Amino acid sequence: MLTYAFNPDIIYITESNNDGDVEFFIRFVVEAPHLEKFKEVQHYFEDNEVYTDALFYAYENHEYRVIVRSDYYVEFVLQLMKHRLVEQVQWKE
């Protein structure tokens, strides 16, 4: 199992199962510059050849819902880490 940690003073992330996919709810407590980094994650998934790997939905108050195919879960979390939106990623048995 892959686990991750984030700074709740900057970003808040929850996830749930969505018919075999993983649904992330992401809320930015501090928008700048973290929202721009999140947009880079979004562009990474939107610009690749797989259209259904991650679907991004924007809401008011800097809130986002992202539905990620289960086979792209690790890649999504690692992209969050790459852009420093999560602080730690770890494999747990």
C-alpha positions in Angstrom: 0.0 0.0 0.0 1.2 3.5 -0.9 0.8 6.2 1.8 1.5 9.9 1.6 1.5 12.9 3.9 0.7 16.5 3.2 0.9 19.8 5.1 -2.7 20.6 6.2 -1.8 24.3 6.5 -1.4 24.3 2.7 -3.5 21.5 1.2 -6.1 19.0 2.4 -6.5 15.7 0.6 -9.0 12.9 1.1 -9.7 9.9 -1.1 -12.4 7.3 -1.5 -13.2 4.3 -3.7 -15.3 5.2 -6.8 -16.4 2.0 -8.6 -12.8 0.7 -8.8 -11.2 4.1 -9.4 -9.9 6.4 -6.7 -11.6 9.7 -6.1 -9.5 12.5 -4.6 -11.0 15.5 -2.9 -8.4 18.3 -2.8 -8.8 21.7 -1.2 -6.1 24.3 -1.2 -5.8 26.3 2.1 -3.1 28.4 0.6 -3.6 29.0 -3.1 -0.3 30.5 -4.4 2.0 29.0 -5.6 0.5 25.6 -4.9 -2.5 25.9 -7.3 -0.1 26.5 -10.2 1.8 23.3 -9.3 -1.5 21.4 -9.2 -2.2 22.8 -12.7 1.1 21.2 -13.8 -0.1 17.9 -12.5 -3.4 18.3 -14.4 -1.6 19.2 -17.6 0.7 16.1 -17.2 -2.4 13.9 -17.3 -4.4 15.8 -19.8 -1.5 16.0 -22.3 -0.7 12.3 -22.4 -2.3 9.7 -24.7 -4.6 8.2 -22.1 -7.8 10.3 -21.8 -9.3 8.4 -18.9 -6.3 8.1 -16.5 -7.3 11.1 -14.4 -10.4 13.3 -14.7 -10.2 16.8 -13.0 -13.2 18.8 -11.8 -12.8 22.3 -10.4 -15.2 23.7 -7.7 -15.4 27.0 -5.9 -13.1 27.9 -3.0 -10.0 26.2 -4.5 -11.5 22.7 -4.3 -11.0 19.9 -6.8 -12.2 16.4 -7.4 -10.0 14.1 -9.3 -11.1 10.6 -10.4 -8.0 8.5 -11.0 -8.0 5.1 -12.6 -6.6 2.6 -10.1 -3.8 1.7 -12.4 -2.7 5.3 -12.4 -3.0 5.8 -8.6 0.8 5.6 -7.9 1.6 7.8 -10.9 -0.8 10.5 -9.7 0.5 10.5 -6.1 4.1 10.6 -7.4 3.2 13.6 -9.6 1.8 15.3 -6.5 5.1 14.6 -4.8 7.1 15.8 -7.7 5.4 19.1 -7.5 5.7 19.2 -3.7 2.0 19.1 -3.0 2.6 16.1 -0.8 5.6 16.0 1.5 6.2 12.2 1.9 5.4 9.1 0.0 6.0 5.7 1.5 5.3 2.0 0.7 3.7 0.1 3.6 3.2 -3.6 3.9 
